[in-house]
């Protein structure tokens, strides 16, 4: 189901009433009480899979937890949910090598299910959600659950048929695209005894709200609840975090030559960039609700105004930062603590290595006679071709200074209608009779051979509704660039909307859409941060001409 990339159509936060309905559906389907943060932010992600199936994924604090195909059908847990709630759904324990087949897109065949007194066989109906865990005999541990699917027969039918045939249609498995959509990570591994005890403890204490005493699962819940109790005490008020990041941005990320500056751009580039690691600044969780309200109040806190905001006369509804008062006591007394006052871009540059792209020419049938010892389809560099042709010319005494006398073989292959030809013209004609090929090697060892056209990142400018220009970027995936990472870099760098979409007709890989003509910034990002050569970037001439 999620083996290939999917397209996100909509991602919206749910109302409390909708979240309660979702958790009620989960309670009806699950066998035990779920360890899920019901106070977290629940969002509904509507997506379309590669085969056109429309479905909903429900995230809690941006972690995919549940998914379904309709609001009236089954609700399925993700592996992130199962790792915290391993036995709230029926679990089949399989031999560990079965996981590789499921990751490759296979459904679960019943001969792979372990049938022994060690693992209790669950009871479930046909069409029910079924989780799949994996037992490793070498380590004596149980991993997961690492897959979820829909049972194709009931538990009684599986026993009656002698565990033969296909038993579970696998929908979601470890390391698929839904796993990549979340925080990733690896499945937990516990001993067989601990696995069996976990199930027993869950059944005995399923009606208890708090876990106390010994037994697997209880210390975990106690520890989690202790953290939840301590967290509100340690957590800094969101208003304080906003003020700290605002002052840090003014001191370390803002300069006079940036005036006038759009307020929204100032918030993204100067304020959000200073948020400490591990923290998230959410304006809606402050009492200000809007950044403009915060700016009005911050001017009243100190001995004098600190930032001057003026309406933009050219764009209605847009405000500009027009002046900064560096003598304000809030600004003077501020000291940096854990704010991010320096970008981590240099570290990202070092971590990313562009693939090496070598240009070759593939030997074709017409030129095969000129390259003895080689076969059709072999790859040669320009230098190798020049050396082999030079040897052929010298062996047949065809050299004539800067020209070459064409014998019948060279004449028929090059199609040059004269007795002699310049070296450059001859080489150009021979290259035209061969297939241009590019050998691409990534740092992780992957290799691919691409013929006819070289890999290129292509920029396009299109007009959308309201005559607004957008920049389209194609071909990023061929260079091993993570789409989610570069979208975040663009959004932060130019303070504009960035989206990506898959399966665009005529486009290889995902396409990134950026509001406005941002080719100047994008070119610098690809060349300087990702190390892509200019010759592999198309459309740079479409950038806005800089004023002299």
N, C-alpha and C positions, 0 to 999 in steps of 0.2 A: 504493500500500500504506500509506504513512504520510502521505498528504495530509490526513487528518482526525485529530483527537486519538485516542490509544489509552489503554487502561487498564492500569496496572501492577498485576499480581496478586501478585507475589512478587519480592523482591530479596535474594538471599543470596550471601555470599562462597563461592567454590569451594575445595575441598580441593586440595592440590598435585597429587594423583593425577588429579583431574578436569581440572585446568589442563593437565597434560601430555597427556592424551588430546585436549583441544581443540587444542593446538598441533600435535599429530601430524596431526590431521585437516586443519588449515590447511596443513601442509607437503605433504601429499598433493595438495591442490587447487591450491596456488600454483605459479607457474612458476619462482620464485626464492626465495632466503632472505628472510624478512620482517624488517623493522626494527621489532620490537615488543619492549617491555620484558617479558620473561618472568618477571622478578622482581617485577613490580608486582602489586597486589592485583586478582585476577580475580573478577568477580562475574557471576552468571547472573540476568538480569532476565526473568521470565516475564510476558508481556503479551498483551492481547487487542486487536486492531485494531477499528476502527469497524464492520467488516462481520462481526465474530465470529471472525476467524482467530486461532488461538493460535500463538504463536511465542516464541523465545528470543532475547534480545539479550545479548551478552557484553561487559562493560565491563572495561577495564584502568585502574585508578586513576580510576574513575568516568567514563571517556571511552568511549563506545560504539565498539567496534572490529569486531565480527563479529555476525552474526545467522543463524539457521536456523529451519526449520519443524519439524525433527525431528533427533534425534541421529544418524540414519543417512542423512539426505539431504545435499544440497549445503550448504556453509557459505559465506555471502556476506560480503564485506567492507563496512564502512560507508565513507562518504566521508572520515571522519577517518583511517581506515586507509589509504585510497588516496592521500591527500595526502602521506603519508610513504612509501608503497610504490606509486608510480604504475604500475609495469609488472609487478607480481607476478601479475596476472590479465590475460587478454586485453583489449585496449583498442581500441575503435572510436573514431576521431576524426571528429566531425561539425562541420557549420557552426554558428557560435555562435548564430544565431537559433533553432536547434532546442531549445536549453535552455528557452526560454520555454514551448514546447509540453509538454515533459516535466514542468515544474513545475506545469502545469495539469492533470496527470493522464494525459497521452497516453502511449502506448507508442512505441518508436522505429520509425519507418518507414525502410526501407532507402534510399530516394532521398536522405535527409538525410546519409548516410554519405559521407565524402570518399574517392574512389577515385583515387588518383594515386601516382606514384612517391615523392612527398614523405613520405607516411606508409605504412609497411609494414602490410599487412593481416594480422592474426594468424590462427592456426589454432586451432580449438576445435570441440568436439562439440556436438550438439544437447542442450539442457538444461543447458549449462555456465554458470557465473557469468561475465558479461561487463561490463566497466567502460566508461564512455563519457566521453571528453574532448571539448573544444570548441575549434575554431580560429577566431580572429578575424582576418580578412584586413586590417582597418584597422590593427591594431597589430602584426600578424605574430607573435602569441604563441599558445601553447596553454594553455588554462585547465583545471584539474582534475587528474584525473578528478572529475566532479561528479555522476555517476549510476551506478547498478549495477542490473543486471537479469539475467533468465534468457533465454538464447538460444532462440528458437523454431525455429531451424534451424541446421545446422552451417555452418562457414565455406565448405565446398565447395558446399553447397546454395545459399548466398547468391550465390556467383559464378555458379552454373549458372542461376539464375532471373533474372540480370541486375539484381540489387539492386532488386527490386520487392516490394512488400507489407510486411507487418509482420515485423520481424526480432528485436526484443528486447522482452520484457515487463518494463517498468521497475518495480522494487520500491522503490527508495530514491533520492531526488534531493536536491540542494542546496536548502536553505530549507524542507524539509518538517518534519514533527513529530519525526522521529528526529534530524534536525539540531538542532532546538530542545532536544531532550532532552540533548544534549551541550554542549560548550563553544562551539558556533556557530563564528564566524570565516568567512573567505573563502578560496576555493580559490587555490592558487599559480598564478602566470602565468610561463611561461618561453618563450624563443624557440624557433622551430621547430628550429633546429640543436641547441640544448641538449636539446630533447625527444628527438631522434633519437640524440644521443650518449649520453643517459642509458640508453636501451635497450641500446645496444651495450656500454657499460661493465658493465651489470648482467649481460649474458650471459657476458662474458669472465671476470668475477670472482665468479660466483655461488657458487663453492665456497670462497672466501676468507673467513676470519673477520674480518680487519681490512683496511681499505682504506688504501692509501698511494699517493702520487704524484698526478699530474694527472688531470683528467677529471671530468665532472659526477657528482655523487653521492658521490665519494670525500671531498672536503673536508668535505661535510656530515656524513658518518659519523665522520670523524676528529674534527670539532668536537664532535659529540654525545658521543663516547666520552671525549673529554678532560673534558667537563663532568661526565660520570658518574664519572670518576676523582677529580675535585676535590671533588665534592659531599659524600662522606662525611667529608672533612677539614674542610670548612666547616660542616657541619651540627652544630647544637647538640644535645647529648643530650636526649632527651625528658624525662628526670627534671628537668634544669635548667629547661627551659621550664615544666614543671608547677609547680615551686617558685616561679619568678618570677611566674607568673600568679596563683598562690594568694596570695602576699604583696601583689601589686598590687591584687587584688580586695578583700583585707581593708582595705587603706589607703584606697582610693578609691571602692569600690562598696558597702561594707558599713558600716552604722551600728548603734548600740546599739538603736535603736527597732525594728529588724527581728527582734530576738530574741523568742521562740525561732523558728528557721528550719529547715525541712526540709533535710537534707544534700544531697539531690539537687537541690533548688531553689537552694541555695547554690552548688553546682558549676556549674549552668547560668548563673545570673544574675551571679555574681561571678567565677568562675574562667574559664570559657570566653569570657566577654565581654571578657577582657583579652588574649586571644591576639593577637599582632602580625599585621599585614597580611601575607599571603603564607605564613603558617605554619598548621599544623594540629596540634592537640593530640589525640593518640590515646592514651588510657589503657592500651590493651592492648599498646602498644609500650614501655611503661615496665616496670621490674622489679616495680612494685607491683601491676600488673594491675587492682587495684580502688582506688577513691578512699578507701575506709575504711582500707585498709592504709597508704596514704600519710599520712592524718591521724594514725594511730598513730605513725608514724616521725617526722613533723615535730615532734611534741610532745617527742621525745627529742633533737632536734638542738640546740636553744637552751639557755640557762641555766635556763629554766623552761618550763612548758607554754604553748602559744600559743592553742589552741582546745579547748574542752570539748564533748564529744559525749555525749549522754544518750539512751537508748532512749525512744521514744515509748510511753507507757503506754496511749494510746488506740488506736494502730495497731501491731499486731504486725509486727516486722521493719523498722520505720521508725525512723531515728535523727534527732535534732534537734541543731542547734547552739544551745547554751544560754548560752555565755559566751566572751568573747574577752579575752586577756591582752595589753593594749597596751604593757605594760612589757617584754615579751620582747625580747631583743637582736636576734633576726632581724627582727622588725617594726620596731624603732627604726632599724636600720642599713640597711634596704632603700631603694634609690633607683630611681626609674622610669627605664627606658631606652626601649625601643620598644613597651612594653605599651599596649594600647588602654584607657586609663582613662576616656575620655569617649566616650559613644555618638555614632554618626553619624546618629542619627534626624533631627535638624533638616535635614541635607542632603537626606535622602530626602523630607521634607515639601515642600521647595522644588522638587524634581525632578518630583514628581507633581502633575499638574493634573487635577482632576475635570472631567468633561464638563459643558457647560452644558445645562440641561434647561429648555426653555421650554414653558409650557402654552398650548395653543390649543384652539379648537373648530372642527371641520370642518363646512362648510355641507352640509346635507342637503336633499333634495327638498322637505319640508314648509315649511322656512323660507326657501327661495330667493327668494320674492317680496319679502321684507323687505330684501334686499341687492342692489339693481340694480347691474349692472356686474360682479358676481361670478358665478362658476360653481360648480356642485356639486363638492364636494371641496376648495374653497379653504379655507385656514386663516386664522382670525381670532383675535386675542387678546381677552381679556375687555374691555379698554379700547376696542378697535376696535368690538366689538359694542355696547357702551354708547353710543359716539358715533353709530353708524349708526342705532340704534333711537331715540335722542334726536332725530336729524334727521327720522326718519320721523314721530315723534309731533308735533314742531313744525310740519312741513310740512302735516300733516293737522289741526292744531289740536286735538290730543287731550289736551294737558296739563291737569291739574286739581290744581295744587299738588303734594303728595307722591304723588298718585295719577295714574293714566292711564285715560282713557275708552277702552274697548275697542271698536274698530270690528269689522266682520265678519271682516276678515283676521286681526287680532290675536286675536280670540276663537277662531277655528277653529284657529289655530296653537298658542296657549298652552293651549287646552282649559280655560280658567278660566270657570266658569259664573256670571258676574256682569257688571254693566255697567262697573264700574271695578275697578282692582287697584292695589296699591301697587307702586312701582317695583321694590323688591326681589323681590316675588312674581312680577312679570312677567319680570324677568331670569332668575330661577331656572327658571321654566317654559320660557323660550326655550332656555336652556342644556340642559335635559332633552331637547329635540327635536333637538339637535345632537350630533355625535359628539366626545367628549373625545379630544384628540390631544396627544401630547407629542413635541416636536422635540428630538432629542438630537444634539449636535455635540461630537466629540472634538477634542483639541488637534492631532491629526495631520490634521485636515480631514475625517475621515469623518463622515457624517451618516446618521441613520435617523429615520424617523417611526413612532411607536408609537401605536396606537389602543386605545380602550376602557379599558385599565388602565395606570397609570404604571409606569415601571421602579422596582423596589424591591429593597433588600437585606432578606431575610427571615430572622429568627432563629426556630428551633424547638427545643424541649427534648423529648427522648425518653428513655425508660428502656430500657436494654439488659440483657444478662445480668448477674445478680447485683444487680439494681435500681440499676445505675450510670447516672447521668445523662450525656447527651452533648448538645452544642450543635451543631445543624445550621445552616449558613449557605448560603443560596441567592441567586442573582442578582448575584454579584460581577462576573462577566464583562461584564455590560451597562454597568458603570461604567468599564471599561477597566483593572481591577485585575489585575495579574499574580498568578496563583494560587500559583505557587511562592514568590514573594517574600512574600506575606502569610502563607502557611503558616509560613515561617521566622520571621517577626516574631511570630506568635502563639506558636510553640513556644518562642522565646527569652523572650517576655514573661511567660508564665504557667507555664513549665516543665512542659508536659504534652504528650501525644501529639496530633498533628495529621495527618490524612490527607485526601486529595481523591479524588473519583471522578466519572467522566463518565457520561453517558447514564442518569441516574437517572430513573425514570418520573415524569412530572409536574413535572420540574425543568428550567428553561431554563439551559443551560450547566453547568459543573462544580459539584459540591456539596462543601463543606468540612465535615469532622467534627472536633470538638474535644472532648476528654474533659472532663467536668464542666460545670457551668453557668458559662460565662465571658462572659456577655452584658455585664456592666459593662466589662470590659477591651475587648471587641470594639467596643462602642459608642464608647468614647473613641478607639480606634484609627481607626475609620472617620470620625468627625467631626473629630478634631483632626489626624490625619496625612493623611487622604485628602480632607478637605474636603467630605464628603457631607452634605447637609442632612438634619436629623432627619425631615422629612416624607417622605423617601424610604427610611426605615429602619422596618421592621415587626417587632414582637415585642420591643421594648425593655422592655415591661412584664413580661416573663417573667423578668427578672433577679432574683437573690436579694435580698430586702429587707435593706437595711443596718440593723444594730442601732443603736438610739439611745443 
